[in-house]
């Protein structure tokens, strides 16, 4: 049974999410995380601009916009506003998942087209966040991990082009490969062999070392840094938006939507991880927190599109820092976000980062994309790679590769489909989603019933469950056990719901599915209960109190079911359980 052990403590936790560490410690930790993620926030959009030759025109602008939006959304994640934000220290930064499609958009229509595509995809992300509960069986980690691997292998050719550039240096054309090799080896050594928190400095250490070597052989030009002011606004004008909605927009939109949703799935995972680390006593997952994190991610993407820079996402470094330091206080993220905002108004920092040589950028991106591929691999194996899920991953991945390299009958495809299928990320993602839909359709049928969301539904619920159980051979005691479990679960939802001023009649959506020797029952109600049933069960005393009727009901439910889960979302909640379907003798 899925329960929460109140005795389980978060190991090493010094400050929980709602606690306030001293200001000096808060500032130091905020500065540390900002230093760790700064390179990724700034260099990722510069890689995209450099690949299409637009860095000189828009480089200072995207640095300004990326830092500003990352800082604002980091503070939003920490201090949620209404349903938006996680309320936990989740740092936001530029997403490397958008490198490939960002380059495609800039090639097809420049900065205005890319901004419009990002805005459109962000609007879809808001819909996704609002329907997170309903989509949880389709946009699974299997799909998200497959797309992340496709993103990495699709963008690697661009990185190889950066590494192939060999400008003249004091060492001749061999200087650039030397710089790239040293950057790569230092970064890799720190990530793989450093102890404790030192490995978190791998990307920054590699870039700094590479730049020092490049400077020693006249490959690093910092003349623009000396003339740039310490504080001010970028001299480049806002790139604007392309509202013509031509063929290039519609051709690239599916890829932007899919990658945006994959980023949302990654944020989903980070929001789960940060909850597990941020409390002194383990609690059930609050899916409203996860929704809030995805909403804030969408706000960041929307602002990125309006401003004209690559979208952002939650950085897993923030989870790693909490695990390492034991400080999960949300005010650390508030301080860190404020630092990013202040850094955005420093043209000297922008000029310094734009001076990073291409071999250093290429080596840095090589490591980042390798990690992205590894994260995708970890996502698809997180819950165990079954035969069916493994089939989805392998087939979708190689279909994406086949279409990306035009190996699969590209000359026979109609022109309208080439716009979608010539992009391996889009093709592979569509294949993964369709395969997951097929698996859900092919699984045992879920029988559904809509009932009144009140005590009056108990009679109809009993009759319906009896029909379902008898139809598969259950005897009367087994049917009664199923009915009693369903009754206690429904009473929990009804008696603890917070109506919040609702006057309309609530409806209960019930579903039953056979799962081997079990019957799985799921209730959905568009209302909020005041507590999570898993937390209530974990708080039951060892010896029951005969006078506590609510306590008795929970104990009965716990004794009847094989598994129990309760997921609370902003739009309502899902309470699911399974009962042994073996007929009693």
SEGU-666491 format. One record per residue (C-alpha): residue number from 1; residue in three letters; x, y, z. Coordinates in nm, 2 decimals, decimal comma. Each point is the difference from the previous one (the first is absolute). Layout:
residues N
NUM	ALA	X	Y	Z
...
//
This chain:
residues 585
1	UNK	0,00	0,00	0,00
2	UNK	0,12	0,35	-0,08
3	UNK	0,04	0,17	0,33
4	UNK	0,21	0,26	0,17
5	UNK	0,22	-0,09	0,29
6	UNK	0,00	0,29	0,24
7	UNK	0,31	-0,14	0,17
8	UNK	0,20	0,04	-0,32
9	UNK	0,21	0,31	0,02
10	UNK	0,17	0,18	-0,29
11	UNK	0,36	-0,09	0,07
12	UNK	0,22	0,30	0,07
13	UNK	-0,27	0,26	-0,04
14	UNK	0,11	0,32	0,18
15	UNK	-0,27	0,24	-0,12
16	UNK	-0,34	-0,11	-0,14
17	UNK	-0,18	0,19	-0,27
18	UNK	-0,20	0,23	0,23
19	UNK	0,29	0,07	0,23
20	UNK	0,24	0,30	-0,02
21	UNK	0,37	-0,05	0,03
22	UNK	0,23	0,30	0,10
23	UNK	0,03	0,27	-0,27
24	UNK	0,37	-0,06	-0,05
25	UNK	-0,05	-0,37	-0,06
26	UNK	-0,30	0,07	-0,23
27	UNK	0,20	0,24	-0,21
28	UNK	0,30	-0,24	-0,02
29	UNK	-0,21	-0,29	-0,11
30	UNK	-0,20	0,21	-0,25
31	UNK	0,33	0,13	-0,15
32	UNK	0,14	-0,36	-0,02
33	UNK	-0,30	-0,13	-0,20
34	UNK	0,01	0,31	-0,23
35	UNK	0,37	-0,06	-0,07
36	UNK	-0,07	-0,36	-0,08
37	UNK	-0,29	0,07	-0,25
38	UNK	0,12	0,33	-0,14
39	UNK	0,21	-0,17	-0,28
40	UNK	-0,30	-0,21	-0,12
41	UNK	-0,24	0,29	0,01
42	UNK	0,21	0,23	-0,22
43	UNK	0,20	-0,23	-0,22
44	UNK	-0,29	-0,21	-0,12
45	UNK	-0,17	0,28	-0,20
46	UNK	0,34	0,12	-0,12
47	UNK	0,07	-0,34	-0,14
48	UNK	-0,32	0,02	-0,21
49	UNK	0,08	0,36	-0,12
50	UNK	0,35	-0,09	-0,09
51	UNK	-0,11	-0,31	-0,20
52	UNK	-0,20	0,23	-0,23
53	UNK	0,23	0,30	0,00
54	UNK	-0,22	0,24	0,21
55	UNK	0,20	0,03	0,31
56	UNK	0,15	0,33	-0,09
57	UNK	-0,34	0,15	-0,07
58	UNK	-0,20	-0,14	0,29
59	UNK	0,25	-0,15	0,25
60	UNK	-0,02	0,27	0,26
61	UNK	-0,38	0,00	-0,02
62	UNK	-0,05	-0,37	0,06
63	UNK	0,25	0,01	0,29
64	UNK	-0,20	0,28	0,16
65	UNK	-0,34	-0,17	-0,06
66	UNK	0,11	-0,34	0,11
67	UNK	0,14	0,12	0,33
68	UNK	-0,29	0,23	0,08
69	UNK	-0,27	-0,26	-0,07
70	UNK	0,19	-0,28	0,18
71	UNK	0,03	0,23	0,31
72	UNK	-0,37	0,10	-0,01
73	UNK	-0,13	-0,36	-0,05
74	UNK	0,23	-0,13	0,27
75	UNK	-0,16	0,24	0,25
76	UNK	-0,34	-0,10	-0,13
77	UNK	0,07	-0,37	0,06
78	UNK	0,11	0,08	0,35
79	UNK	-0,28	0,24	0,09
80	UNK	-0,30	-0,14	-0,18
81	UNK	-0,28	0,24	-0,11
82	UNK	-0,33	-0,17	0,01
83	UNK	0,03	-0,33	-0,19
84	UNK	0,33	0,11	-0,17
85	UNK	0,33	-0,11	0,15
86	UNK	0,11	-0,30	0,21
87	UNK	0,07	0,18	0,33
88	UNK	0,34	-0,18	0,01
89	UNK	0,36	0,10	-0,09
90	UNK	-0,01	-0,09	-0,37
91	UNK	0,25	0,20	-0,20
92	UNK	-0,09	0,08	-0,37
93	UNK	0,23	0,03	-0,29
94	UNK	0,03	-0,03	-0,38
95	UNK	-0,10	-0,35	-0,13
96	UNK	0,25	-0,18	-0,22
97	UNK	-0,28	-0,21	-0,14
98	UNK	-0,09	0,29	-0,24
99	UNK	0,34	0,03	-0,17
100	UNK	-0,09	-0,21	-0,30
101	UNK	-0,34	0,15	-0,07
102	UNK	0,12	0,35	0,09
103	UNK	0,26	-0,02	-0,27
104	UNK	-0,27	-0,13	-0,25
105	UNK	-0,23	0,30	0,09
106	UNK	0,28	0,26	-0,03
107	UNK	0,10	-0,15	-0,34
108	UNK	-0,36	0,01	-0,13
109	UNK	-0,11	0,34	0,13
110	UNK	0,25	0,16	0,24
111	UNK	-0,06	0,12	0,35
112	UNK	-0,37	0,11	-0,05
113	UNK	-0,11	-0,34	-0,12
114	UNK	0,17	-0,17	0,29
115	UNK	-0,17	0,23	0,25
116	UNK	-0,34	-0,06	-0,15
117	UNK	0,05	-0,38	0,01
118	UNK	0,11	0,01	0,36
119	UNK	-0,31	0,20	0,10
120	UNK	-0,23	-0,24	-0,18
121	UNK	0,16	-0,30	0,16
122	UNK	-0,02	0,16	0,35
123	UNK	-0,38	0,05	-0,04
124	UNK	-0,02	-0,38	-0,06
125	UNK	0,20	-0,06	0,31
126	UNK	-0,26	0,19	0,21
127	UNK	-0,27	-0,24	-0,13
128	UNK	0,23	-0,29	0,07
129	UNK	0,05	0,11	0,36
130	UNK	-0,37	0,05	0,05
131	UNK	-0,07	-0,36	-0,12
132	UNK	0,30	-0,16	0,16
133	UNK	-0,21	-0,26	0,18
134	UNK	-0,18	-0,11	-0,32
135	UNK	0,32	-0,02	-0,20
136	UNK	0,21	-0,19	0,25
137	UNK	-0,03	-0,33	-0,19
138	UNK	0,10	0,13	-0,34
139	UNK	0,29	0,25	0,06
140	UNK	0,19	-0,24	0,22
141	UNK	0,37	-0,01	0,09
142	UNK	0,03	-0,25	-0,29
143	UNK	-0,11	0,26	-0,25
144	UNK	0,19	0,28	0,17
145	UNK	0,33	-0,20	0,02
146	UNK	-0,03	-0,11	-0,37
147	UNK	-0,04	0,36	-0,11
148	UNK	0,30	0,12	0,21
149	UNK	0,22	-0,27	-0,16
150	UNK	-0,12	0,11	-0,35
151	UNK	0,08	0,37	0,08
152	UNK	0,35	-0,09	0,09
153	UNK	0,08	-0,21	-0,30
154	UNK	-0,17	0,25	-0,23
155	UNK	0,21	0,30	0,11
156	UNK	0,33	-0,18	0,02
157	UNK	0,08	0,07	-0,37
158	UNK	-0,02	0,38	0,08
159	UNK	0,25	-0,05	0,28
160	UNK	0,24	-0,19	-0,22
161	UNK	-0,01	0,29	-0,24
162	UNK	0,10	0,23	0,28
163	UNK	0,29	-0,23	0,09
164	UNK	0,11	-0,02	-0,36
165	UNK	0,07	0,37	-0,02
166	UNK	0,38	0,05	0,01
167	UNK	0,10	0,37	0,00
168	UNK	0,37	0,09	-0,01
169	UNK	0,17	0,03	0,34
170	UNK	0,36	0,02	0,12
171	UNK	0,00	-0,37	-0,02
172	UNK	-0,15	0,00	-0,35
173	UNK	-0,33	-0,19	-0,09
174	UNK	0,07	-0,26	0,28
175	UNK	-0,06	0,26	0,27
176	UNK	-0,38	-0,02	-0,02
177	UNK	-0,01	-0,38	0,04
178	UNK	0,23	0,03	0,29
179	UNK	-0,22	0,25	0,18
180	UNK	-0,31	-0,22	-0,07
181	UNK	0,17	-0,31	0,13
182	UNK	0,12	0,17	0,32
183	UNK	-0,34	0,15	0,07
184	UNK	-0,16	-0,34	-0,05
185	UNK	0,25	-0,19	0,22
186	UNK	-0,02	0,25	0,29
187	UNK	-0,38	0,00	-0,01
188	UNK	-0,02	-0,37	-0,02
189	UNK	0,26	-0,06	0,27
190	UNK	-0,19	0,22	0,25
191	UNK	-0,33	-0,15	-0,08
192	UNK	0,12	-0,36	0,03
193	UNK	0,28	0,00	0,25
194	UNK	-0,05	0,30	0,23
195	UNK	-0,11	-0,06	0,35
196	UNK	-0,31	0,15	0,17
197	UNK	-0,12	0,34	-0,12
198	UNK	0,31	0,06	-0,22
199	UNK	-0,15	-0,20	-0,29
200	UNK	-0,28	0,26	-0,02
201	UNK	0,27	0,25	-0,12
202	UNK	0,09	-0,22	-0,30
203	UNK	-0,16	0,21	-0,28
204	UNK	0,13	0,33	0,14
205	UNK	0,35	-0,14	0,07
206	UNK	0,02	-0,14	-0,35
207	UNK	-0,10	0,33	-0,17
208	UNK	0,24	0,21	0,21
209	UNK	0,29	-0,23	-0,06
210	UNK	-0,08	-0,01	-0,38
211	UNK	-0,02	0,38	-0,01
212	UNK	0,34	0,03	0,18
213	UNK	0,16	-0,23	-0,25
214	UNK	-0,16	0,18	-0,29
215	UNK	0,13	0,33	0,14
216	UNK	0,35	-0,13	0,02
217	UNK	0,00	-0,09	-0,37
218	UNK	-0,18	0,32	-0,12
219	UNK	-0,33	-0,17	-0,07
220	UNK	-0,19	0,21	0,26
221	UNK	-0,10	0,36	-0,09
222	UNK	-0,11	0,20	0,30
223	UNK	0,03	0,34	-0,15
224	UNK	-0,38	0,06	0,01
225	UNK	0,00	-0,08	0,38
226	UNK	0,22	0,30	0,09
227	UNK	-0,22	0,25	-0,18
228	UNK	-0,34	-0,14	0,13
229	UNK	-0,15	0,18	0,30
230	UNK	-0,05	-0,18	0,33
231	UNK	-0,37	0,09	0,01
232	UNK	-0,26	0,09	-0,27
233	UNK	-0,23	-0,15	-0,26
234	UNK	0,10	-0,18	-0,32
235	UNK	0,05	0,22	-0,30
236	UNK	-0,19	-0,24	-0,23
237	UNK	-0,37	0,07	-0,06
238	UNK	-0,28	-0,25	0,08
239	UNK	-0,01	-0,25	-0,29
240	UNK	-0,38	0,00	-0,02
241	UNK	-0,24	-0,27	-0,10
242	UNK	-0,11	-0,15	-0,34
243	UNK	-0,38	0,00	-0,01
244	UNK	-0,03	-0,11	-0,36
245	UNK	-0,05	-0,36	0,10
246	UNK	0,14	-0,13	-0,33
247	UNK	0,10	-0,36	-0,10
248	UNK	0,32	0,01	0,21
249	UNK	-0,20	0,08	0,32
250	UNK	-0,24	-0,29	-0,05
251	UNK	0,27	-0,24	-0,11
252	UNK	0,21	0,06	0,32
253	UNK	-0,28	0,05	0,25
254	UNK	-0,05	-0,38	0,07
255	UNK	0,37	-0,03	0,08
256	UNK	-0,01	0,30	0,24
257	UNK	-0,31	-0,13	0,17
258	UNK	0,14	-0,35	0,05
259	UNK	0,34	0,13	0,14
260	UNK	-0,19	0,24	0,22
261	UNK	-0,21	-0,28	0,14
262	UNK	0,31	-0,21	0,05
263	UNK	0,15	0,28	0,20
264	UNK	-0,32	0,01	0,20
265	UNK	0,04	-0,38	0,08
266	UNK	0,36	0,08	0,11
267	UNK	-0,14	0,27	0,23
268	UNK	-0,25	-0,25	0,13
269	UNK	0,29	-0,23	0,10
270	UNK	0,19	0,29	0,17
271	UNK	-0,31	0,10	0,19
272	UNK	-0,04	-0,35	0,14
273	UNK	0,37	-0,02	0,10
274	UNK	0,00	0,34	0,18
275	UNK	-0,31	-0,10	0,20
276	UNK	0,17	-0,31	0,12
277	UNK	0,30	0,19	0,13
278	UNK	-0,15	0,31	0,15
279	UNK	-0,19	-0,12	0,31
280	UNK	0,11	-0,15	0,33
281	UNK	-0,27	-0,26	-0,02
282	UNK	-0,08	-0,18	-0,32
283	UNK	-0,33	0,11	-0,15
284	UNK	-0,22	-0,13	-0,29
285	UNK	0,07	0,18	-0,32
286	UNK	-0,21	0,31	-0,05
287	UNK	-0,09	0,01	-0,37
288	UNK	-0,12	0,36	0,03
289	UNK	0,37	0,08	0,06
290	UNK	0,09	-0,18	-0,31
291	UNK	-0,27	0,18	-0,20
292	UNK	0,12	0,33	0,14
293	UNK	0,36	-0,08	-0,11
294	UNK	-0,12	-0,08	-0,35
295	UNK	-0,21	0,32	-0,01
296	UNK	0,31	0,21	0,10
297	UNK	0,20	-0,18	-0,26
298	UNK	-0,26	0,11	-0,25
299	UNK	0,01	0,36	0,12
300	UNK	0,38	-0,02	-0,06
301	UNK	-0,04	-0,13	-0,35
302	UNK	-0,27	0,26	-0,08
303	UNK	0,23	0,28	0,12
304	UNK	0,29	-0,15	-0,19
305	UNK	-0,20	0,01	-0,32
306	UNK	-0,11	0,36	0,05
307	UNK	0,36	0,10	0,08
308	UNK	0,16	-0,19	-0,28
309	UNK	0,22	-0,27	0,17
310	UNK	-0,01	-0,37	0,05
311	UNK	-0,25	-0,14	0,24
312	UNK	0,10	-0,10	0,36
313	UNK	-0,07	-0,29	0,23
314	UNK	0,08	-0,12	0,35
315	UNK	0,37	-0,08	0,06
316	UNK	0,06	-0,33	0,17
317	UNK	0,31	0,17	0,16
318	UNK	-0,23	0,16	0,25
319	UNK	-0,12	-0,35	0,11
320	UNK	0,37	-0,12	0,03
321	UNK	0,10	0,31	0,21
322	UNK	-0,29	-0,06	0,24
323	UNK	0,10	-0,37	0,03
324	UNK	0,37	0,10	0,06
325	UNK	-0,05	0,29	0,24
326	UNK	-0,32	-0,10	0,18
327	UNK	-0,14	0,35	-0,05
328	UNK	-0,34	-0,01	-0,17
329	UNK	-0,12	0,35	0,10
330	UNK	-0,19	0,17	-0,27
331	UNK	0,16	0,34	0,09
332	UNK	0,33	-0,14	-0,15
333	UNK	-0,17	0,00	-0,34
334	UNK	-0,14	0,34	0,05
335	UNK	0,35	0,14	0,07
336	UNK	0,14	-0,19	-0,29
337	UNK	-0,27	0,12	-0,24
338	UNK	0,07	0,36	0,11
339	UNK	0,37	-0,05	-0,08
340	UNK	-0,08	-0,12	-0,35
341	UNK	-0,22	0,31	-0,06
342	UNK	0,28	0,23	0,11
343	UNK	0,25	-0,18	-0,22
344	UNK	-0,23	0,05	-0,30
345	UNK	0,07	0,37	0,02
346	UNK	0,38	-0,04	-0,04
347	UNK	0,11	0,04	-0,37
348	UNK	0,35	-0,08	0,11
349	UNK	-0,11	-0,35	0,11
350	UNK	-0,17	-0,04	-0,34
351	UNK	0,31	0,10	-0,19
352	UNK	0,21	-0,23	0,21
353	UNK	-0,22	-0,30	-0,07
354	UNK	-0,03	0,08	-0,37
355	UNK	0,38	-0,01	-0,03
356	UNK	0,01	-0,38	0,08
357	UNK	0,17	-0,16	-0,30
358	UNK	-0,19	-0,25	-0,22
359	UNK	0,22	-0,30	0,10
360	UNK	-0,08	0,06	0,37
361	UNK	-0,37	0,04	-0,08
362	UNK	0,00	-0,32	-0,21
363	UNK	0,17	-0,21	0,28
364	UNK	-0,23	0,14	0,26
365	UNK	-0,31	-0,08	-0,21
366	UNK	0,14	-0,35	-0,08
367	UNK	0,00	-0,08	0,38
368	UNK	-0,34	0,17	0,06
369	UNK	-0,17	-0,20	-0,29
370	UNK	0,16	-0,32	0,13
371	UNK	-0,15	0,07	0,34
372	UNK	-0,33	0,08	-0,17
373	UNK	0,01	-0,34	-0,18
374	UNK	0,08	-0,17	0,34
375	UNK	-0,29	0,18	0,17
376	UNK	-0,23	-0,13	-0,27
377	UNK	0,13	-0,35	0,04
378	UNK	-0,05	0,03	0,38
379	UNK	-0,36	0,12	-0,05
380	UNK	-0,10	-0,30	-0,22
381	UNK	0,15	-0,24	0,25
382	UNK	-0,12	0,17	0,32
383	UNK	-0,30	-0,22	0,07
384	UNK	0,15	-0,31	-0,16
385	UNK	0,03	-0,06	-0,37
386	UNK	-0,27	-0,25	-0,09
387	UNK	-0,02	-0,18	-0,33
388	UNK	-0,28	0,23	-0,11
389	UNK	0,16	0,32	0,11
390	UNK	0,34	-0,11	-0,15
391	UNK	-0,17	-0,07	-0,33
392	UNK	-0,15	0,36	0,00
393	UNK	0,35	0,15	0,07
394	UNK	0,19	-0,19	-0,26
395	UNK	-0,26	0,03	-0,28
396	UNK	-0,06	0,37	0,06
397	UNK	0,37	0,08	0,02
398	UNK	0,10	-0,17	-0,32
399	UNK	-0,31	0,13	-0,19
400	UNK	0,11	0,34	0,10
401	UNK	0,36	-0,07	-0,11
402	UNK	-0,13	-0,14	-0,33
403	UNK	-0,21	0,30	-0,08
404	UNK	0,27	0,24	0,12
405	UNK	0,25	-0,13	-0,25
406	UNK	-0,26	-0,07	-0,27
407	UNK	0,07	-0,37	-0,01
408	UNK	-0,37	-0,10	0,00
409	UNK	-0,15	0,06	-0,34
410	UNK	0,04	0,37	0,01
411	UNK	-0,05	0,03	-0,37
412	UNK	-0,35	-0,16	0,02
413	UNK	-0,14	0,22	0,28
414	UNK	-0,25	0,27	-0,08
415	UNK	0,14	0,36	0,03
416	UNK	-0,22	0,09	0,29
417	UNK	0,13	-0,29	0,21
418	UNK	0,37	0,08	-0,07
419	UNK	-0,03	0,31	0,20
420	UNK	-0,08	-0,21	0,31
421	UNK	0,19	-0,32	-0,07
422	UNK	0,33	0,14	-0,11
423	UNK	0,06	0,10	0,36
424	UNK	0,10	-0,30	0,20
425	UNK	-0,12	0,15	0,33
426	UNK	-0,35	0,05	-0,14
427	UNK	-0,02	-0,33	-0,18
428	UNK	0,13	-0,20	0,30
429	UNK	-0,22	0,18	0,25
430	UNK	-0,31	-0,06	-0,21
431	UNK	0,09	-0,37	-0,03
432	UNK	0,06	-0,03	0,38
433	UNK	-0,33	0,18	0,08
434	UNK	-0,20	-0,21	-0,25
435	UNK	0,16	-0,32	0,14
436	UNK	-0,09	0,10	0,36
437	UNK	-0,36	0,07	-0,11
438	UNK	-0,01	-0,35	-0,17
439	UNK	0,13	-0,16	0,32
440	UNK	-0,27	0,17	0,21
441	UNK	-0,27	-0,09	-0,25
442	UNK	0,12	-0,36	-0,01
443	UNK	0,01	-0,04	0,38
444	UNK	-0,29	-0,16	0,18
445	UNK	-0,32	0,21	-0,05
446	UNK	-0,08	0,26	0,27
447	UNK	-0,37	0,01	0,07
448	UNK	-0,12	0,34	0,10
449	UNK	-0,30	0,15	0,18
450	UNK	-0,10	0,36	0,08
451	UNK	-0,17	0,03	0,34
452	UNK	-0,12	0,28	0,22
453	UNK	0,27	0,14	0,22
454	UNK	-0,19	-0,05	0,32
455	UNK	-0,11	-0,27	0,25
456	UNK	-0,29	-0,08	-0,23
457	UNK	0,24	-0,17	-0,24
458	UNK	0,08	-0,28	0,24
459	UNK	-0,29	-0,22	-0,10
460	UNK	0,07	0,04	-0,37
461	UNK	0,38	-0,06	0,06
462	UNK	-0,07	-0,33	0,19
463	UNK	-0,23	-0,13	-0,28
464	UNK	0,25	0,09	-0,27
465	UNK	0,30	-0,16	0,17
466	UNK	-0,21	-0,31	0,07
467	UNK	-0,08	-0,04	-0,37
468	UNK	0,37	0,04	-0,09
469	UNK	0,13	-0,24	0,26
470	UNK	-0,27	-0,27	-0,06
471	UNK	0,07	0,02	-0,37
472	UNK	0,36	-0,13	0,06
473	UNK	-0,10	-0,27	0,25
474	UNK	0,03	0,16	0,34
475	UNK	-0,19	-0,16	0,29
476	UNK	-0,22	0,20	0,23
477	UNK	0,26	0,06	0,28
478	UNK	0,25	0,13	-0,25
479	UNK	-0,26	0,23	-0,15
480	UNK	-0,08	0,14	0,34
481	UNK	0,37	0,06	0,07
482	UNK	0,02	0,20	-0,33
483	UNK	-0,32	0,20	0,08
484	UNK	0,12	0,08	0,36
485	UNK	0,34	0,12	-0,13
486	UNK	-0,17	0,22	-0,26
487	UNK	-0,24	0,14	0,26
488	UNK	0,27	0,10	0,25
489	UNK	0,21	0,16	-0,28
490	UNK	-0,30	0,20	-0,12
491	UNK	-0,09	0,11	0,35
492	UNK	0,35	0,13	0,05
493	UNK	-0,04	0,22	-0,31
494	UNK	-0,34	0,12	0,09
495	UNK	0,05	0,07	0,37
496	UNK	0,33	0,18	-0,03
497	UNK	-0,06	0,20	-0,32
498	UNK	0,04	0,38	0,01
499	UNK	-0,28	0,14	-0,22
500	UNK	0,15	0,35	-0,01
501	UNK	-0,33	0,16	-0,06
502	UNK	-0,11	-0,24	-0,28
503	UNK	-0,37	-0,02	-0,05
504	UNK	-0,02	-0,22	-0,30
505	UNK	-0,05	-0,37	0,04
506	UNK	0,32	-0,20	0,00
507	UNK	0,04	-0,31	-0,21
508	UNK	0,19	-0,32	0,08
509	UNK	0,18	-0,17	-0,29
510	UNK	0,07	-0,36	0,09
511	UNK	0,20	-0,26	-0,20
512	UNK	0,06	-0,37	0,05
513	UNK	0,27	-0,21	-0,18
514	UNK	0,10	-0,36	0,04
515	UNK	0,37	-0,04	0,07
516	UNK	0,08	-0,37	0,04
517	UNK	-0,16	-0,13	0,32
518	UNK	-0,08	0,36	0,11
519	UNK	-0,27	0,25	-0,08
520	UNK	0,14	0,35	-0,02
521	UNK	-0,25	0,28	0,09
522	UNK	0,06	0,37	-0,06
523	UNK	-0,21	0,30	0,11
524	UNK	0,03	0,35	-0,13
525	UNK	-0,18	0,29	0,16
526	UNK	0,03	0,36	-0,10
527	UNK	0,04	0,13	0,35
528	UNK	0,28	0,03	0,25
529	UNK	0,03	-0,21	0,32
530	UNK	0,17	0,16	0,29
531	UNK	0,25	-0,29	0,06
532	UNK	0,17	-0,26	-0,20
533	UNK	-0,12	-0,35	0,09
534	UNK	0,36	-0,14	0,00
535	UNK	0,10	0,26	0,26
536	UNK	-0,30	-0,08	0,21
537	UNK	0,07	-0,37	-0,01
538	UNK	0,37	0,05	0,10
539	UNK	-0,12	0,20	0,30
540	UNK	-0,22	-0,27	0,15
541	UNK	0,11	-0,11	0,34
542	UNK	0,10	-0,36	0,06
543	UNK	-0,30	-0,06	0,23
544	UNK	-0,34	0,11	-0,14
545	UNK	-0,23	0,24	0,19
546	UNK	-0,34	-0,16	0,01
547	UNK	-0,17	0,34	0,03
548	UNK	0,16	0,13	-0,32
549	UNK	-0,24	-0,09	-0,29
550	UNK	0,22	0,16	-0,27
551	UNK	0,30	-0,19	0,13
552	UNK	-0,19	-0,32	-0,02
553	UNK	-0,10	0,06	-0,36
554	UNK	0,36	0,06	-0,11
555	UNK	0,11	-0,32	0,18
556	UNK	-0,27	-0,20	-0,17
557	UNK	0,10	0,14	-0,34
558	UNK	0,37	-0,07	0,07
559	UNK	-0,08	-0,36	0,09
560	UNK	-0,21	-0,06	-0,31
561	UNK	0,22	0,13	-0,29
562	UNK	0,32	-0,14	-0,15
563	UNK	0,12	0,35	-0,12
564	UNK	-0,12	0,35	0,05
565	UNK	0,09	0,34	-0,16
566	UNK	-0,13	0,35	0,03
567	UNK	0,10	0,27	-0,24
568	UNK	-0,13	0,36	0,06
569	UNK	0,00	0,24	-0,29
570	UNK	-0,14	0,36	-0,04
571	UNK	-0,29	-0,12	-0,20
572	UNK	-0,09	-0,29	0,23
573	UNK	0,15	-0,33	0,12
574	UNK	0,04	-0,36	-0,08
575	UNK	-0,03	-0,27	0,27
576	UNK	0,08	-0,34	-0,12
577	UNK	0,02	-0,34	0,17
578	UNK	0,01	-0,37	-0,09
579	UNK	-0,18	-0,29	0,17
580	UNK	0,09	-0,37	-0,01
581	UNK	-0,23	-0,16	-0,25
582	UNK	0,06	-0,36	0,11
583	UNK	-0,34	-0,14	0,10
584	UNK	-0,02	-0,10	0,37
585	UNK	-0,05	-0,37	0,08
//
